[in-house]
Amino acid sequence: MLVASVLRSFPALFSSVFTACLLAGCAPVGTYQDATEADAAKLRFVASTDNATVSYFDAEHCDGLTTGILNNLFLADSPRRVGMSVAPPEKARGYLEIKLTPEKDVYLHINTQSGYLVCGLGFNFKPQRGTEYEVAFSLTGNECSTLVQRLQRIDGKDVRTPLMVDSGGPPACSRNPISSKPPQLLPDTPERTALMDRIIDGSAMFIAQTDPKKQPEAKLSSEALDVLISERKAKLGFSMPDDYWALYRQNLIKFDEDNSTKMTQVLQRTSDEYRKFLRSVDDKKLKEWARVDDTSGKRGNAVPVEQEKSMIVFYFQASKAVTFETINKHVERMAKMDSQYDVCSRLDDCWKR
């Protein structure tokens, strides 16, 4: 989930945003033209905020294309629909749908304006072929947030899987005012690397999450595996060869092992993201941020609070992403196994993707 803070606007901003939106073609469908490929990806934008818009940027459109406006007092909601298989949320206030060229790097920027408040954020995105997505935008207190999810229809049920997205902005559009240039990375040196290590290790979040007591361990005992397999045998109601059950057990063990390393993966991703930011910081600031409490000798850093908060947000994004990646890999292994042994032709409740 991406989070941004609300900005307080000048009273005249609403009229300027409203007028600009009309001139740019926000009403009713905007200037963006849907992709025409047969395997185009589909994306639904759902907004619970007033005057919500999502604009499209790619290497050929650095000034952006509009897709319409939602929840505006004077304009009808965008009527854009592309026939998605997964229905919108029941309580969706307003939504629009577009088609995107698959396997193409794009940047989507979302904005809302309500009264004297303005909030906006954006993210990089590379849609997969024939895949459906949903972007939910909301405003709570002084923060707006965006949740990006993959949509699937599995066994007659709607499945939403949160995705990890990057908010860095497209390099091809660095000249656009809403997308700043990527930070210039300074050369790595042994001293800089040591300072960055100290800063990361001293982060309050890393200190809390690297507590050995919080590290999960593989939990499935041989007895627990036997129980799970017995339950599955009873549910099948027909016999399967021993090698099927050996593979079933192997898949359960693999899932348990992957789950036990989840925290390590999350911390590694967060550490890598933190280091990417620190590599653009000059030596003087690194030394200042890496200072250690001389009285207690405890780990700690002096990084600005806003940066620490952004890393906490990234940590939770990474945690969700790794969780769903672990589950998806397990489902894929099980589905491949049931397909190999032709289970689905005899049982509706088989493992499927």
C-alpha positions in Angstrom: 0.0 0.0 0.0 1.3 3.5 -0.9 0.6 6.3 1.5 0.9 10.1 1.1 0.2 13.0 3.3 -2.5 15.6 2.6 -1.5 19.0 1.4 -3.6 22.0 2.4 -4.5 24.0 -0.7 -5.4 27.6 -1.4 -9.1 28.4 -1.7 -8.9 29.0 -5.5 -7.3 25.6 -6.1 -10.6 23.8 -6.6 -11.7 26.0 -9.4 -8.3 25.7 -11.1 -8.3 21.9 -10.8 -11.8 21.8 -12.1 -11.1 24.0 -15.1 -7.9 22.2 -15.9 -9.7 18.9 -15.7 -12.3 20.0 -18.2 -9.7 21.4 -20.6 -7.6 18.2 -20.3 -10.6 16.0 -21.2 -11.3 14.6 -17.7 -15.0 14.6 -18.5 -16.4 12.2 -19.3 -13.7 9.6 -20.4 -10.4 11.6 -20.7 -7.7 11.5 -23.3 -6.3 8.0 -22.7 -7.2 5.5 -25.4 -7.6 1.8 -24.3 -5.0 -0.7 -25.5 -6.3 -2.8 -28.4 -4.3 -6.0 -28.0 -6.3 -9.2 -27.6 -4.4 -10.0 -24.4 -4.5 -6.5 -23.0 -4.4 -6.1 -19.2 -7.5 -4.6 -17.5 -7.4 -2.2 -14.6 -10.2 -0.9 -12.4 -9.7 2.4 -10.5 -11.9 2.6 -7.4 -12.1 5.8 -5.4 -13.9 6.7 -2.2 -12.6 10.3 -2.4 -14.0 13.4 -4.1 -12.7 14.5 -7.4 -10.5 11.5 -7.9 -8.5 11.0 -11.1 -5.9 8.6 -12.4 -3.5 9.8 -15.1 -1.4 7.6 -17.4 2.3 8.2 -18.3 4.7 6.2 -20.4 7.8 6.8 -22.6 5.6 8.2 -25.4 3.3 10.3 -23.1 5.5 12.2 -20.7 2.8 14.9 -20.3 0.3 12.3 -19.2 -3.2 11.2 -20.4 -6.4 11.5 -18.4 -8.9 8.7 -17.9 -11.9 10.7 -16.5 -13.0 11.9 -13.1 -14.9 10.2 -10.2 -17.1 11.6 -7.4 -17.3 15.1 -8.7 -20.3 17.3 -7.7 -20.7 18.9 -11.2 -19.5 16.1 -13.5 -20.9 12.6 -14.1 -18.6 9.8 -13.2 -16.5 8.4 -16.0 -18.5 5.6 -17.8 -15.4 3.7 -18.8 -15.9 -0.1 -18.5 -13.9 -2.9 -20.2 -15.9 -6.1 -19.1 -13.8 -7.3 -16.2 -14.5 -10.8 -14.9 -14.2 -9.8 -11.2 -17.0 -7.4 -10.0 -16.1 -4.2 -8.2 -16.3 -4.0 -4.4 -19.9 -3.8 -3.2 -19.4 -0.5 -1.5 -17.4 1.1 -4.3 -18.4 4.8 -4.4 -17.1 5.3 -7.9 -15.0 3.4 -10.4 -13.7 3.4 -14.0 -12.0 0.7 -16.0 -9.3 0.8 -18.7 -7.2 -1.5 -20.9 -3.4 -1.4 -20.7 -0.8 -2.7 -23.1 0.7 -5.8 -21.5 4.4 -6.0 -20.5 4.9 -2.2 -20.9 6.3 0.0 -18.2 3.9 2.7 -17.3 3.4 5.2 -14.4 0.0 5.9 -12.9 -0.6 9.1 -10.9 -3.6 9.4 -8.7 -5.0 12.7 -7.3 -7.9 13.9 -5.1 -9.1 17.3 -4.1 -11.7 17.8 -1.4 -12.4 21.3 0.0 -9.0 22.8 0.9 -7.2 19.5 0.9 -5.2 17.9 -1.9 -3.5 14.5 -1.9 -1.8 12.6 -4.7 0.7 9.8 -5.3 1.9 7.6 -8.1 3.5 4.3 -8.8 5.3 2.3 -11.5 3.5 -0.6 -13.1 4.1 -3.3 -15.7 0.9 -5.2 -16.3 1.0 -8.8 -17.3 -0.8 -10.3 -20.3 -4.5 -11.0 -19.9 -4.4 -10.0 -16.2 -6.9 -7.9 -14.3 -6.0 -5.4 -11.6 -7.7 -3.1 -9.2 -6.4 0.1 -7.7 -8.3 1.3 -4.6 -7.8 4.9 -3.5 -9.0 6.3 -0.2 -8.5 9.3 2.1 -8.3 8.9 5.9 -7.5 11.8 8.2 -4.3 13.5 6.9 -3.3 10.6 4.6 -4.4 9.2 1.3 -3.5 5.6 0.4 -3.5 3.4 -2.7 -3.9 -0.4 -2.6 -2.9 -2.2 -5.9 -4.3 -5.8 -6.2 -4.4 -8.5 -8.8 -7.9 -9.9 -9.5 -8.7 -13.5 -10.3 -11.8 -15.6 -10.6 -11.0 -19.0 -9.0 -13.6 -21.7 -8.6 -16.4 -19.2 -8.9 -14.9 -16.9 -6.2 -13.3 -13.4 -6.6 -9.7 -13.4 -5.3 -7.8 -10.2 -4.7 -4.1 -10.4 -4.2 -2.2 -7.3 -3.0 0.8 -6.4 -5.1 4.1 -4.6 -4.3 4.6 -1.5 -6.4 7.4 1.0 -6.8 6.7 4.7 -6.3 10.0 5.9 -7.9 8.5 7.3 -11.1 9.4 6.6 -14.7 12.9 7.7 -15.8 11.6 8.4 -19.3 9.3 11.1 -17.8 11.8 12.7 -15.5 11.1 16.1 -17.2 7.5 15.9 -16.0 6.9 18.0 -12.9 5.1 15.2 -11.0 8.0 12.8 -11.5 11.4 13.8 -10.0 14.6 12.5 -11.4 15.9 9.4 -9.8 18.5 10.3 -7.1 22.1 10.2 -8.2 23.9 7.3 -6.5 27.3 8.2 -5.1 30.2 5.7 -5.4 30.4 3.0 -2.8 33.4 3.0 -0.5 34.3 0.8 2.5 33.6 3.8 4.8 30.2 4.7 3.2 29.2 1.0 3.3 30.0 0.8 7.0 28.0 3.9 7.7 25.0 2.7 5.8 25.2 -0.7 7.6 25.2 1.2 10.9 22.2 3.3 10.0 20.2 0.3 8.8 21.1 -1.8 11.8 20.2 1.2 14.1 16.8 1.7 12.6 14.1 1.2 15.3 12.1 -1.0 12.9 15.1 -3.3 12.2 16.0 -3.6 15.9 12.4 -4.6 16.7 12.0 -7.0 13.8 15.3 -8.8 14.1 14.5 -9.9 17.7 15.3 -13.7 17.7 12.1 -14.3 19.5 10.1 -13.0 16.5 11.8 -15.2 14.0 9.4 -18.0 12.9 10.5 -21.6 12.6 9.3 -24.5 10.5 6.3 -25.9 12.5 5.0 -29.0 10.7 6.1 -32.1 12.5 5.9 -35.6 10.9 2.8 -36.2 12.9 1.1 -33.0 11.7 2.0 -33.9 8.1 0.4 -37.3 8.6 -2.8 -35.7 9.8 -3.0 -33.3 6.9 -2.4 -36.1 4.4 -5.0 -38.3 6.1 -7.6 -35.5 5.9 -6.8 -35.1 2.2 -7.2 -38.8 1.5 -10.6 -38.8 3.2 -11.7 -35.8 1.1 -10.5 -37.4 -2.2 -12.6 -40.5 -1.7 -10.5 -42.4 -4.2 -7.0 -44.0 -4.2 -3.9 -42.3 -5.4 -0.4 -43.8 -5.9 2.2 -43.6 -3.2 4.3 -41.2 -5.3 1.4 -38.7 -5.3 1.3 -38.7 -1.6 5.1 -38.4 -1.4 4.9 -35.3 -3.6 2.0 -33.9 -1.5 4.1 -34.3 1.7 7.1 -32.7 -0.1 5.0 -29.7 -1.1 3.7 -29.2 2.4 7.3 -29.3 3.8 8.4 -26.8 1.2 5.5 -24.4 2.0 6.4 -24.7 5.7 10.1 -23.9 5.0 9.2 -20.9 2.8 6.9 -19.6 5.4 9.6 -19.8 8.1 12.0 -17.7 6.0 9.4 -15.0 5.2 10.6 -12.6 7.8 14.2 -12.9 6.5 13.0 -12.1 2.9 10.9 -9.1 4.1 13.9 -7.6 6.1 16.2 -8.2 3.1 13.9 -6.3 0.7 13.4 -3.5 3.2 17.2 -3.3 3.8 17.9 -3.2 0.1 15.3 -0.3 -0.3 16.8 1.6 2.6 20.3 1.2 1.2 19.2 2.4 -2.2 18.0 5.6 -0.6 21.2 6.0 1.5 23.5 5.6 -1.5 22.3 9.0 -2.7 23.2 10.7 0.6 26.5 12.5 0.9 29.2 11.5 3.4 28.5 14.3 5.9 24.9 13.3 6.3 25.7 9.6 6.5 28.2 10.3 9.4 25.6 12.5 11.2 22.8 9.9 10.8 25.1 7.0 11.8 26.2 8.4 15.2 25.8 6.1 18.2 24.5 7.2 21.6 27.8 7.8 23.5 26.2 7.4 26.9 24.4 4.1 26.4 26.4 2.7 23.4 23.1 1.4 22.1 22.3 1.1 18.4 20.4 4.0 17.0 20.4 6.5 14.2 19.5 10.1 13.5 17.7 9.6 10.2 14.8 12.0 9.8 11.5 10.7 11.1 9.8 10.9 7.7 12.3 8.6 6.1 11.9 6.1 8.9 8.1 6.3 8.5 8.5 5.6 4.7 10.6 2.5 5.4 8.0 1.2 7.9 5.4 1.6 5.1 7.7 -0.2 2.7 8.2 -3.0 5.3 4.5 -3.7 5.5 4.2 -3.6 1.8 7.0 -6.1 1.5 5.4 -8.3 4.2 2.2 -8.5 2.3 4.0 -9.2 -1.0 6.1 -12.0 0.4 3.1 -13.6 2.1 1.1 -13.7 -1.1 4.1 -14.8 -3.1 4.7 -17.7 -0.7 1.0 -18.7 -0.9 0.9 -18.4 -4.7 4.0 -20.6 -5.1 2.4 -23.2 -2.8 -0.8 -23.2 -4.8 1.2 -23.4 -8.1 3.1 -26.5 -6.8 -0.1 -28.2 -5.7 -2.0 -27.3 -8.9 0.8 -28.7 -11.0 0.8 -31.9 -8.9 -3.0 -32.4 -9.2 -2.8 -31.7 -13.0 0.0 -34.2 -13.3 -2.1 -36.9 -11.6 -5.4 -35.8 -13.3 -7.2 -35.2 -10.0 -9.4 -32.4 -11.2 -11.3 -34.7 -13.6 -12.5 -36.6 -10.6 -12.8 -33.9 -7.9 -14.0 -30.3 -8.2 -12.3 -29.4 -5.0 -8.8 -29.9 -6.4 -5.8 -27.6 -6.4 -6.1 -25.1 -9.2 -4.6 -21.8 -10.3 
